[in-house]
Amino acid sequence: MSHTPSSWFAADPGKAWAERFFLLYSPVWIVLVGYVLLSRAVLAWDDWQFMGFGLLVGLPPVLVPALLRRTTPALQGTRWYESYWFKFNVWIFLFVFVGTYFLTHYFFDVLGMRYAFPTQWNGGAALVGRSRADIPLFMYPLTQAYFVTYHVVMLVCIRRVRGLLGLAEPGAEDRSPQATRFVRRLALACVVFGLAYAVSFAETWFMASDAISDYFRYIDKARMLKYGSLFYACYFLVSLPLLERLDAPGRRTPLGQAVLSSLAAGMLVFFILDLLTWVIGPIA
């Protein structure tokens, strides 16, 4: 694929293939999740069914590229553990794990989020959070699908905006006019903030729907949409700049570096959420 300053997808064929596949898969999991939640089918499930559904939704971004890598030209010639699709999934998995295991408790205590899924298989941090609310285990693979889609959508949009503003991708030589570079970068930062807030608001709006309030709700939906979406957006304000640098043009990110980057992102979000808690206190 030829790369122009206004391209949506990456110049690297393997990275571009992964981005397209993740986007093509997104409507599949959205329909599946929407159906089981809105149909209320989950109210009759046991833990095996919950976990099976979580894995059904969360594993395809890893399994499909793994199965196709020998027959897909864009994926051939790169070891599986050096491929963008694998490193991206590892990065998201670790970020999701930290966010779910530790940081969900901030959503319980600060944002007034409540789970009521009929699960016995639960797991979260032992010493984080005051409510001691349970985190269903199936949310870990389920959130993997969410975050793969969210990040790819925002990353391709950011790349497009970079091109339109005349800004190079991270790691590439920036040939934008120096006199206007600050303004262009400020404009890009505003776009990143807008995307992060919009995605956070959209998920909150759907998940706070009265149609699924029997097993998921916020105590104060209006304040969560307005203020909690900003709280949630902090995840993406940290992750997006780091993920932009994963296999940036002209360089291949080692798997170990991707792991450290994801764990650092999780810890930084931890700091930010705790600081916001001190500043704004519970919103519900």
MISE-350008 format. One record per atom (N, C-alpha, C): residue in three letters; x, y, z. Coordinates in steps of 0.2 Angstrom, whole numbers, padded with zeros to 4 digits, always signed. Layout:
// MISE-350008
ALAXYZ
...
//
This chain:
// MISE-350008
MET+0004-0006+0000
MET+0000+0000+0000
MET+0004+0006+0000
SER+0003+0011-0004
SER+0007+0017-0005
SER+0005+0021+0001
HIS+0009+0025+0004
HIS+0008+0030+0009
HIS+0008+0037+0007
THR+0003+0040+0009
THR+0002+0047+0007
THR+0001+0051+0014
PRO+0003+0058+0014
PRO+0002+0061+0020
PRO-0005+0061+0023
SER-0010+0059+0019
SER-0017+0059+0021
SER-0020+0052+0022
SER-0015+0047+0022
SER-0018+0040+0023
SER-0021+0039+0030
TRP-0026+0034+0030
TRP-0029+0032+0036
TRP-0024+0027+0039
PHE-0022+0022+0035
PHE-0019+0016+0038
PHE-0011+0017+0037
ALA-0008+0012+0041
ALA+0000+0013+0041
ALA+0003+0011+0035
ALA+0009+0014+0034
ALA+0013+0012+0028
ALA+0015+0005+0028
ASP+0017+0002+0034
ASP+0019-0005+0034
ASP+0013-0010+0032
PRO+0014-0014+0028
PRO+0008-0018+0026
PRO+0006-0023+0031
GLY+0010-0025+0036
GLY+0007-0030+0041
GLY+0003-0026+0046
LYS+0006-0020+0048
LYS+0002-0015+0052
LYS-0004-0013+0049
ALA-0004-0011+0043
ALA-0010-0009+0040
ALA-0016-0015+0039
TRP-0013-0021+0038
TRP-0018-0027+0038
TRP-0021-0028+0045
ALA-0017-0027+0050
ALA-0020-0028+0057
ALA-0025-0023+0058
GLU-0023-0017+0056
GLU-0028-0011+0058
GLU-0035-0012+0054
ARG-0034-0014+0048
ARG-0041-0016+0044
ARG-0044-0022+0047
PHE-0041-0027+0049
PHE-0044-0033+0052
PHE-0048-0031+0058
PHE-0044-0027+0063
PHE-0047-0026+0069
PHE-0054-0022+0068
LEU-0054-0017+0063
LEU-0059-0013+0062
LEU-0065-0017+0058
LEU-0063-0022+0054
LEU-0068-0026+0051
LEU-0072-0031+0056
TYR-0068-0033+0061
TYR-0070-0037+0066
TYR-0075-0034+0071
SER-0074-0027+0072
SER-0077-0023+0077
SER-0085-0024+0077
PRO-0088-0023+0071
PRO-0095-0024+0071
PRO-0098-0031+0073
VAL-0094-0036+0073
VAL-0095-0043+0075
VAL-0096-0043+0082
TRP-0091-0040+0086
TRP-0092-0041+0093
TRP-0097-0036+0096
ILE-0098-0030+0092
ILE-0103-0025+0094
ILE-0110-0028+0094
VAL-0111-0032+0088
VAL-0118-0035+0088
VAL-0119-0040+0093
LEU-0114-0044+0094
LEU-0114-0050+0099
LEU-0116-0047+0106
VAL-0112-0042+0108
VAL-0113-0039+0115
VAL-0119-0036+0115
GLY-0121-0032+0110
GLY-0128-0029+0110
GLY-0133-0034+0111
TYR-0133-0039+0107
TYR-0138-0044+0107
TYR-0139-0047+0114
VAL-0133-0050+0117
VAL-0134-0053+0123
VAL-0136-0049+0129
LEU-0134-0042+0129
LEU-0136-0038+0134
LEU-0143-0036+0133
LEU-0145-0034+0127
LEU-0152-0031+0126
LEU-0157-0036+0126
SER-0155-0042+0125
SER-0160-0048+0125
SER-0161-0051+0132
ARG-0156-0049+0136
ARG-0156-0051+0143
ARG-0155-0058+0144
ALA-0151-0061+0139
ALA-0150-0068+0139
ALA-0145-0069+0145
VAL-0141-0064+0147
VAL-0135-0066+0152
VAL-0138-0067+0159
LEU-0145-0065+0160
LEU-0148-0066+0166
LEU-0148-0074+0168
ALA-0148-0078+0163
ALA-0149-0085+0164
ALA-0142-0089+0163
TRP-0137-0085+0162
TRP-0131-0089+0161
TRP-0127-0091+0168
ASP-0123-0096+0167
ASP-0119-0098+0173
ASP-0112-0095+0171
ASP-0107-0096+0176
ASP-0100-0094+0175
ASP-0097-0097+0168
TRP-0098-0103+0167
TRP-0095-0106+0161
TRP-0097-0102+0154
GLN-0104-0100+0154
GLN-0106-0097+0149
GLN-0104-0090+0148
PHE-0103-0086+0154
PHE-0100-0080+0154
PHE-0093-0080+0151
MET-0089-0084+0154
MET-0082-0084+0152
MET-0081-0087+0145
GLY-0086-0091+0142
GLY-0086-0093+0135
GLY-0087-0088+0131
PHE-0092-0084+0133
PHE-0094-0078+0129
PHE-0088-0073+0129
GLY-0085-0072+0134
GLY-0080-0067+0135
GLY-0074-0069+0130
LEU-0072-0075+0130
LEU-0067-0078+0126
LEU-0069-0078+0118
LEU-0075-0079+0117
LEU-0078-0079+0110
LEU-0077-0072+0107
VAL-0078-0067+0111
VAL-0078-0060+0109
VAL-0070-0058+0109
GLY-0067-0060+0114
GLY-0060-0057+0115
GLY-0054-0060+0111
LEU-0055-0066+0109
LEU-0049-0070+0106
LEU-0048-0069+0099
PRO-0053-0068+0095
PRO-0052-0067+0087
PRO-0047-0062+0085
PRO-0046-0056+0089
PRO-0041-0052+0087
PRO-0034-0055+0087
VAL-0033-0060+0091
VAL-0027-0064+0091
VAL-0027-0070+0087
LEU-0032-0074+0087
LEU-0032-0081+0084
LEU-0033-0080+0076
VAL-0036-0075+0074
VAL-0037-0075+0067
VAL-0031-0073+0063
PRO-0027-0068+0065
PRO-0021-0066+0062
PRO-0016-0072+0063
ALA-0016-0075+0069
ALA-0011-0081+0070
ALA-0013-0087+0065
LEU-0019-0088+0064
LEU-0021-0093+0059
LEU-0019-0091+0052
LEU-0020-0085+0050
LEU-0019-0082+0043
LEU-0012-0080+0042
ARG-0007-0080+0046
ARG-0001-0077+0045
ARG+0003-0080+0040
ARG+0002-0087+0039
ARG+0007-0090+0034
ARG+0004-0090+0027
THR-0003-0088+0026
THR-0006-0088+0020
THR-0007-0080+0018
THR-0006-0076+0022
THR-0007-0069+0020
THR-0001-0065+0019
PRO+0000-0063+0013
PRO+0006-0060+0011
PRO+0009-0054+0015
ALA+0004-0050+0018
ALA+0006-0044+0022
ALA+0009-0047+0029
LEU+0007-0053+0031
LEU+0010-0055+0037
LEU+0016-0060+0037
GLN+0017-0062+0031
GLN+0023-0067+0030
GLN+0029-0063+0031
GLY+0034-0067+0032
GLY+0041-0064+0033
GLY+0042-0061+0040
THR+0038-0061+0044
THR+0038-0058+0051
THR+0037-0063+0056
ARG+0041-0064+0061
ARG+0040-0069+0066
ARG+0034-0067+0070
TRP+0030-0072+0072
TRP+0023-0070+0075
TRP+0024-0065+0081
TYR+0030-0066+0085
TYR+0031-0062+0091
TYR+0033-0055+0089
GLU+0035-0054+0083
GLU+0038-0048+0081
GLU+0032-0044+0077
SER+0027-0047+0076
SER+0021-0044+0071
SER+0017-0039+0075
TYR+0015-0034+0072
TYR+0011-0029+0075
TYR+0005-0031+0078
TRP+0001-0036+0075
TRP-0005-0038+0078
TRP-0004-0042+0084
PHE+0002-0045+0085
PHE+0003-0049+0092
PHE+0005-0044+0097
LYS+0010-0039+0095
LYS+0012-0034+0100
LYS+0007-0029+0102
PHE+0002-0028+0097
PHE-0003-0023+0099
PHE-0008-0027+0104
ASN-0010-0033+0103
ASN-0014-0037+0107
ASN-0011-0038+0114
VAL-0004-0039+0114
VAL-0001-0039+0121
VAL-0001-0033+0125
TRP+0000-0027+0121
TRP+0000-0021+0124
TRP-0007-0019+0127
ILE-0012-0021+0123
ILE-0019-0020+0125
ILE-0021-0024+0131
PHE-0019-0031+0131
PHE-0020-0035+0136
PHE-0018-0033+0143
LEU-0011-0031+0143
LEU-0008-0029+0149
LEU-0012-0022+0152
PHE-0013-0018+0147
PHE-0017-0012+0149
PHE-0024-0013+0152
VAL-0027-0018+0148
VAL-0034-0020+0151
VAL-0033-0023+0158
PHE-0028-0027+0158
PHE-0028-0031+0165
PHE-0027-0026+0171
VAL-0022-0021+0170
VAL-0021-0016+0175
VAL-0027-0012+0176
GLY-0031-0010+0171
GLY-0037-0006+0171
GLY-0042-0010+0174
THR-0043-0016+0173
THR-0049-0020+0176
THR-0047-0022+0183
TYR-0041-0025+0184
TYR-0040-0028+0191
TYR-0039-0023+0196
PHE-0036-0017+0194
PHE-0035-0012+0199
PHE-0040-0006+0198
LEU-0040-0003+0192
LEU-0043+0003+0191
LEU-0051+0003+0191
THR-0054-0003+0190
THR-0061-0003+0190
THR-0064-0001+0197
HIS-0060-0002+0202
HIS-0062+0000+0209
HIS-0063+0008+0209
TYR-0059+0012+0205
TYR-0060+0019+0205
TYR-0067+0020+0202
PHE-0069+0016+0197
PHE-0076+0017+0194
PHE-0081+0015+0199
PHE-0080+0010+0203
PHE-0085+0009+0209
PHE-0085+0014+0214
ASP-0080+0017+0216
ASP-0080+0021+0222
ASP-0080+0028+0220
VAL-0078+0030+0214
VAL-0078+0037+0212
VAL-0084+0039+0207
LEU-0085+0034+0203
LEU-0090+0036+0198
LEU-0097+0032+0199
GLY-0097+0028+0204
GLY-0103+0025+0205
GLY-0106+0020+0201
MET-0101+0016+0198
MET-0102+0011+0193
MET-0104+0004+0197
ARG-0109+0001+0195
ARG-0111-0005+0198
ARG-0112-0011+0193
TYR-0109-0017+0195
TYR-0110-0023+0191
TYR-0116-0027+0195
ALA-0120-0031+0192
ALA-0125-0035+0195
ALA-0125-0042+0191
PHE-0120-0043+0187
PHE-0120-0050+0183
PHE-0120-0056+0188
PRO-0124-0061+0187
PRO-0125-0066+0191
PRO-0119-0071+0191
THR-0113-0069+0193
THR-0107-0073+0192
THR-0104-0074+0199
GLN-0101-0080+0199
GLN-0097-0082+0205
GLN-0089-0082+0204
TRP-0088-0082+0197
TRP-0080-0081+0195
TRP-0079-0074+0195
ASN-0076-0071+0200
ASN-0074-0064+0200
ASN-0067-0063+0203
GLY-0064-0058+0201
GLY-0057-0056+0203
GLY-0055-0049+0202
GLY-0052-0046+0207
GLY-0050-0040+0207
GLY-0045-0039+0213
ALA-0042-0033+0213
ALA-0036-0031+0218
ALA-0039-0032+0225
ALA-0035-0035+0229
ALA-0036-0037+0236
ALA-0037-0030+0241
LEU-0032-0025+0239
LEU-0032-0020+0244
LEU-0033-0013+0240
VAL-0036-0013+0234
VAL-0038-0007+0231
VAL-0046-0006+0231
GLY-0048+0000+0233
GLY-0056+0001+0233
GLY-0059+0000+0240
ARG-0064+0004+0241
ARG-0067+0003+0248
ARG-0074-0001+0247
SER-0077-0001+0241
SER-0083-0004+0241
SER-0083-0012+0241
ARG-0077-0015+0239
ARG-0076-0022+0239
ARG-0081-0025+0234
ALA-0083-0021+0229
ALA-0088-0024+0224
ALA-0084-0029+0219
ASP-0087-0034+0217
ASP-0084-0039+0213
ASP-0083-0037+0206
ILE-0078-0040+0202
ILE-0076-0039+0195
ILE-0077-0045+0192
PRO-0082-0047+0188
PRO-0083-0053+0184
PRO-0077-0055+0180
LEU-0074-0061+0180
LEU-0068-0063+0177
LEU-0069-0062+0169
PHE-0076-0063+0167
PHE-0077-0063+0159
PHE-0076-0056+0157
MET-0076-0051+0161
MET-0075-0044+0159
MET-0067-0043+0156
TYR-0063-0047+0158
TYR-0056-0046+0156
TYR-0055-0048+0148
PRO-0057-0053+0146
PRO-0057-0054+0138
PRO-0062-0050+0135
LEU-0068-0049+0138
LEU-0073-0044+0134
LEU-0070-0037+0133
THR-0067-0035+0138
THR-0064-0028+0138
THR-0058-0028+0133
GLN-0055-0033+0132
GLN-0050-0034+0126
GLN-0052-0032+0120
ALA-0058-0034+0118
ALA-0061-0033+0112
ALA-0063-0025+0111
TYR-0066-0023+0117
TYR-0068-0016+0117
TYR-0062-0011+0115
PHE-0056-0013+0119
PHE-0051-0008+0119
PHE-0047-0009+0112
VAL-0047-0015+0109
VAL-0044-0015+0103
VAL-0047-0011+0098
THR-0054-0011+0098
THR-0058-0007+0093
THR-0057+0000+0095
TYR-0058+0002+0101
TYR-0057+0009+0103
TYR-0050+0012+0100
HIS-0045+0009+0102
HIS-0039+0011+0100
HIS-0037+0012+0093
VAL-0039+0007+0089
VAL-0038+0007+0082
VAL-0042+0012+0079
VAL-0048+0013+0081
VAL-0052+0018+0078
VAL-0049+0025+0079
MET-0047+0026+0085
MET-0044+0033+0087
MET-0037+0034+0083
LEU-0033+0028+0083
LEU-0026+0029+0080
LEU-0027+0030+0072
VAL-0031+0027+0069
VAL-0032+0028+0062
VAL-0034+0036+0060
CYS-0039+0038+0065
CYS-0041+0045+0064
CYS-0035+0050+0066
ILE-0032+0048+0071
ILE-0026+0053+0072
ILE-0021+0053+0067
ARG-0020+0047+0064
ARG-0015+0047+0058
ARG-0018+0051+0052
ARG-0024+0051+0051
ARG-0027+0055+0046
ARG-0026+0062+0047
VAL-0028+0064+0053
VAL-0027+0071+0055
VAL-0020+0074+0055
ARG-0015+0069+0057
ARG-0008+0071+0056
ARG-0007+0073+0049
GLY-0009+0069+0044
GLY-0008+0070+0037
GLY-0011+0076+0035
LEU-0017+0077+0037
LEU-0020+0084+0035
LEU-0017+0090+0037
LEU-0014+0089+0043
LEU-0011+0095+0046
LEU-0003+0096+0044
GLY-0001+0091+0040
GLY+0006+0091+0038
GLY+0011+0089+0043
LEU+0009+0085+0048
LEU+0013+0082+0054
LEU+0015+0075+0052
ALA+0021+0074+0053
ALA+0024+0067+0052
ALA+0021+0062+0058
GLU+0021+0056+0057
GLU+0020+0051+0062
GLU+0026+0051+0067
PRO+0025+0049+0073
PRO+0030+0048+0078
PRO+0036+0044+0075
GLY+0042+0046+0076
GLY+0047+0042+0073
GLY+0050+0044+0066
ALA+0045+0048+0063
ALA+0047+0050+0056
ALA+0049+0057+0056
GLU+0053+0059+0051
GLU+0056+0066+0051
GLU+0050+0071+0050
ASP+0049+0076+0054
ASP+0044+0081+0054
ASP+0046+0086+0049
ARG+0043+0087+0044
ARG+0045+0092+0039
ARG+0039+0098+0039
SER+0035+0098+0044
SER+0030+0103+0044
SER+0033+0110+0045
PRO+0030+0115+0043
PRO+0034+0122+0044
PRO+0035+0123+0051
GLN+0041+0125+0053
GLN+0042+0126+0060
GLN+0038+0132+0063
ALA+0037+0137+0059
ALA+0033+0143+0061
ALA+0026+0141+0064
THR+0023+0136+0061
THR+0016+0134+0063
THR+0016+0127+0066
ARG+0022+0125+0068
ARG+0022+0118+0070
ARG+0018+0117+0077
PHE+0019+0122+0081
PHE+0016+0122+0088
PHE+0008+0122+0087
VAL+0006+0127+0083
VAL-0001+0127+0082
VAL-0004+0121+0079
ARG+0000+0118+0074
ARG-0003+0111+0071
ARG-0003+0106+0077
ARG+0002+0106+0081
ARG+0003+0101+0086
ARG-0003+0102+0092
LEU-0004+0108+0093
LEU-0010+0110+0098
LEU-0016+0108+0095
ALA-0017+0109+0088
ALA-0023+0106+0085
ALA-0024+0099+0085
LEU-0018+0095+0084
LEU-0019+0088+0085
LEU-0020+0086+0092
ALA-0017+0089+0097
ALA-0019+0087+0104
ALA-0026+0088+0105
CYS-0029+0094+0103
CYS-0036+0095+0104
CYS-0040+0089+0101
VAL-0038+0087+0095
VAL-0042+0081+0091
VAL-0041+0075+0096
VAL-0035+0073+0098
VAL-0034+0068+0102
VAL-0039+0068+0109
PHE-0039+0074+0112
PHE-0043+0075+0118
PHE-0050+0073+0116
GLY-0053+0076+0110
GLY-0059+0076+0108
GLY-0061+0068+0107
LEU-0057+0065+0103
LEU-0058+0058+0102
LEU-0058+0054+0108
ALA-0054+0055+0113
ALA-0054+0051+0119
ALA-0060+0052+0123
TYR-0062+0059+0123
TYR-0069+0060+0127
TYR-0075+0057+0123
ALA-0075+0058+0117
ALA-0081+0055+0113
ALA-0081+0048+0114
VAL-0076+0044+0114
VAL-0076+0037+0114
VAL-0079+0035+0121
SER-0076+0039+0126
SER-0078+0037+0133
SER-0085+0039+0134
PHE-0088+0044+0132
PHE-0095+0046+0132
PHE-0099+0041+0129
ALA-0097+0039+0123
ALA-0101+0034+0119
ALA-0102+0028+0123
GLU-0097+0025+0125
GLU-0097+0019+0129
GLU-0102+0020+0135
THR-0100+0025+0139
THR-0104+0027+0145
THR-0112+0027+0143
TRP-0113+0031+0138
TRP-0120+0032+0136
TRP-0124+0025+0135
PHE-0120+0020+0131
PHE-0123+0014+0130
PHE-0124+0010+0136
MET-0118+0009+0140
MET-0118+0005+0145
MET-0123+0007+0151
ALA-0124+0014+0151
ALA-0128+0016+0156
ALA-0136+0016+0154
SER-0137+0013+0149
SER-0144+0012+0146
SER-0149+0009+0151
ASP-0155+0011+0152
ASP-0160+0008+0156
ASP-0161+0001+0154
ALA-0160+0000+0148
ALA-0162-0007+0145
ALA-0157-0013+0149
ILE-0151-0011+0151
ILE-0147-0016+0154
ILE-0146-0014+0161
SER-0150-0010+0164
SER-0149-0008+0171
SER-0149-0014+0176
ASP-0152-0019+0175
ASP-0152-0025+0179
ASP-0146-0028+0181
TYR-0141-0027+0177
TYR-0134-0030+0178
TYR-0128-0025+0177
PHE-0130-0019+0175
PHE-0125-0014+0174
PHE-0128-0007+0174
ARG-0125-0002+0179
ARG-0128+0004+0179
ARG-0123+0009+0183
TYR-0125+0015+0182
TYR-0121+0020+0186
TYR-0126+0024+0191
ILE-0124+0025+0197
ILE-0129+0028+0202
ILE-0131+0035+0199
ASP-0127+0039+0196
ASP-0129+0045+0194
ASP-0127+0046+0186
LYS-0131+0044+0182
LYS-0130+0043+0175
LYS-0128+0050+0172
ALA-0131+0055+0174
ALA-0130+0062+0171
ALA-0123+0064+0172
ARG-0121+0064+0179
ARG-0115+0066+0181
ARG-0109+0062+0178
MET-0111+0055+0177
MET-0106+0051+0175
MET-0104+0053+0167
LEU-0110+0054+0164
LEU-0109+0056+0156
LEU-0105+0062+0156
LYS-0106+0067+0160
LYS-0103+0074+0160
LYS-0096+0073+0163
TYR-0095+0071+0169
TYR-0088+0071+0172
TYR-0085+0065+0172
GLY-0088+0059+0172
GLY-0085+0053+0172
GLY-0082+0051+0166
SER-0085+0054+0160
SER-0082+0052+0154
SER-0075+0055+0153
LEU-0074+0061+0156
LEU-0068+0064+0157
LEU-0063+0060+0161
PHE-0065+0057+0166
PHE-0061+0053+0170
PHE-0059+0047+0166
TYR-0064+0044+0163
TYR-0062+0038+0159
TYR-0057+0040+0153
ALA-0058+0046+0150
ALA-0054+0048+0144
ALA-0047+0048+0146
CYS-0045+0049+0152
CYS-0038+0049+0154
CYS-0034+0042+0152
TYR-0038+0037+0152
TYR-0035+0031+0150
TYR-0032+0032+0143
PHE-0036+0035+0138
PHE-0034+0035+0131
PHE-0029+0041+0130
LEU-0029+0046+0134
LEU-0025+0051+0134
LEU-0017+0049+0135
VAL-0017+0044+0139
VAL-0011+0041+0141
VAL-0009+0035+0135
SER-0013+0031+0134
SER-0012+0025+0129
SER-0011+0027+0122
LEU-0014+0032+0119
LEU-0014+0034+0112
LEU-0007+0036+0110
PRO-0004+0041+0114
PRO+0003+0043+0112
PRO+0008+0037+0112
LEU+0007+0033+0117
LEU+0012+0027+0117
LEU+0011+0022+0112
LEU+0004+0021+0110
LEU+0003+0016+0105
LEU+0004+0019+0098
GLU+0004+0025+0097
GLU+0006+0028+0091
GLU+0014+0026+0089
ARG+0018+0025+0094
ARG+0025+0024+0093
ARG+0026+0016+0092
LEU+0021+0012+0093
LEU+0022+0005+0092
LEU+0023+0003+0085
ASP+0029+0001+0083
ASP+0031+0000+0076
ASP+0030+0006+0072
ALA+0032+0011+0074
ALA+0032+0018+0071
ALA+0036+0017+0064
PRO+0035+0021+0059
PRO+0038+0021+0053
PRO+0046+0020+0054
GLY+0049+0015+0050
GLY+0056+0015+0050
GLY+0059+0011+0056
ARG+0055+0009+0061
ARG+0058+0005+0067
ARG+0053+0000+0069
ARG+0056-0006+0072
ARG+0052-0011+0074
ARG+0052-0011+0082
THR+0047-0011+0085
THR+0047-0011+0092
THR+0048-0018+0095
PRO+0053-0019+0099
PRO+0054-0025+0102
PRO+0048-0027+0107
LEU+0046-0033+0107
LEU+0041-0036+0111
LEU+0042-0033+0119
GLY+0048-0034+0121
GLY+0049-0032+0128
GLY+0048-0025+0129
GLN+0050-0021+0124
GLN+0048-0013+0125
GLN+0041-0012+0125
ALA+0037-0016+0121
ALA+0030-0015+0121
ALA+0027-0017+0127
VAL+0029-0022+0131
VAL+0027-0024+0137
VAL+0028-0019+0142
LEU+0034-0016+0142
LEU+0036-0011+0147
LEU+0032-0004+0146
SER+0031-0003+0140
SER+0027+0003+0138
SER+0019+0002+0141
SER+0016-0003+0140
SER+0010-0005+0142
SER+0009-0004+0150
LEU+0014-0008+0153
LEU+0014-0007+0160
LEU+0015+0000+0163
ALA+0019+0003+0160
ALA+0020+0010+0162
ALA+0014+0014+0161
ALA+0010+0013+0155
ALA+0004+0017+0154
ALA-0001+0015+0159
GLY-0002+0009+0161
GLY-0006+0007+0167
GLY-0005+0011+0173
MET+0002+0011+0175
MET+0004+0014+0181
MET+0002+0022+0181
LEU+0004+0025+0175
LEU+0003+0032+0174
LEU-0005+0033+0175
VAL-0009+0029+0172
VAL-0016+0030+0173
VAL-0018+0030+0180
PHE-0015+0025+0184
PHE-0017+0024+0191
PHE-0015+0030+0195
PHE-0009+0033+0193
PHE-0008+0040+0197
PHE-0013+0045+0195
ILE-0015+0046+0189
ILE-0019+0051+0187
ILE-0026+0050+0190
LEU-0029+0044+0190
LEU-0035+0043+0193
LEU-0035+0044+0200
ASP-0030+0042+0204
ASP-0029+0044+0211
ASP-0029+0051+0212
LEU-0025+0055+0208
LEU-0025+0062+0209
LEU-0032+0065+0208
LEU-0035+0063+0202
LEU-0042+0066+0201
LEU-0046+0065+0207
THR-0046+0059+0210
THR-0050+0057+0216
THR-0049+0062+0221
TRP-0042+0064+0222
TRP-0041+0069+0228
TRP-0044+0075+0226
VAL-0044+0077+0219
VAL-0046+0084+0217
VAL-0053+0084+0217
ILE-0057+0080+0214
ILE-0064+0080+0213
ILE-0068+0076+0217
GLY-0065+0071+0220
GLY-0069+0067+0225
GLY-0074+0063+0221
PRO-0078+0059+0224
PRO-0083+0055+0221
PRO-0088+0059+0218
ILE-0090+0057+0212
ILE-0095+0061+0208
ILE-0102+0058+0209
ALA-0103+0053+0212
ALA-0109+0050+0214
ALA-0110+0048+0221
//
